[in-house]
Amino acid sequence: MALQCGIVGLPNVGKSTLFNCLSNAKAQSANFPFCTIEPNVGVITVPDERLNKLAELVNPAKIVPTTVEIVDIAGLVKGASRGEGLGNKFLANIRETDAIIHVLRCFDDDNVTHVDGTVDPVRDKEVIDTELQLRDLETVEGRIPRIAKMAAAGDRDAKVQLEVLKRYQEVLTQGKSARSVTLGNKDEEKVAHDLFLLTNKPVLYVCNVDDASAATGNKYVEAVREAVKDENAEILVVAAQTESDIAELDTYEERQMFLEEIGLKESGVNRLIKAAYKLLDLETFLTAGPKEVRAWTYRKGSKAPQCAGVIHTDFERGFIRAEIIKYEDYIHYGSEAAVKEAGKMHIEGKDYVFQDGDIVVFRFNV
């Protein structure tokens, strides 16, 4: 399931440093704009404590976590929608991603040049928002004349498209993002999906702070919270340079000790990966046996046959049933056999909607 989160932001806000922490794919990191030109793609392991707890009970030959793709995209500057800087390339790269991780600089450091000379994360956010909105407005207004002619000729689908396009045009003209438009039905949702608007993508704001602010935040973080309070968007506070230092430590124990010293229970990288996974509307089901304990990714709301198809297309094509054990029951009873004996295994058919953490055995016939 190749869904991607794109890391975006102005130059020199810490995107590549953060990407390097997330991935073994090392993006160049330097103190000048446009250090990252081609988008770097990292396949990131999703932390899941449930795998380790299951492995303690099952003792498998291996543990296989699930993954998510993160893309480090070149820094954007004011005027990108008109092709300034690497604007056209940036906008093309971000259009290919499924969600946006928007990194904002929330730290002071005279040794790290800011492209606009001063630190102001709210201004930086508005610069990128404006450029994405302008490109979306161009997309919408470019389609309206043709769709309007089709609607006037009585095309029902065109009438739905035109209504959606005009609503998007209205909010974008007001300097708001497309995601602020509420869609009324499946037809409108399909129109929205097919437009691939940049500001319709779900967004996660990452406030990149200094070491001292990693646990508590700072005035810049509070300003960002106030600015996005009506967006229904999540904010994460991460000290990217500190995370980079933690990643260099050799053992898990050393990394945990470092985190405790700065007042954190979990690394910002782990929190960010989990948040990115959720942002993409993804959940995990599990399989557990002597060969492996494994996490599998599916889109939230998927039914049993579609989840079976994540493992193999034959599983979906010949789906008979899914034998489901809730994770909590497996941990409580200690084994698959004990769960069955307690009557806690559920037999589910084609209409069963999977729940995060379901442990499953699929039965199929092809």
Secondary structure, 3 states (H helix, E strand, C coil): CCCEEEEECCCCCCHHHHHHHHCCCCCCCCCCCCCCCCCEEEEEECCCHHHHHHHHHHCCCEEECCEEEEEECCCCCCCHHHCCCCHHHHHHHHHCCCEEEEEEECCCCCCCCCCCCCCCHHHHHHHHHHHHHHHHHHHHHHHHHHHHHHHHCCCHHHHHHHHHHHHHHHHHHCCCCHHHCCCCCHHHHHHHHHHCCHHHCCEEEEEECCHHHCCCCCHHHHHHHHHCCCCCCEEEEECHHHHHHHHCCCCHHHHHHHHHHCCCCCCHHHHHHHHHHHHCCEEEEEEECCCEEEEEEEECCCEHHHHHHHHCHHHHHCEEEEEEECHHHHHHHCCHHHHHHCCCCEEECCCCECCCCCEEEEEECC
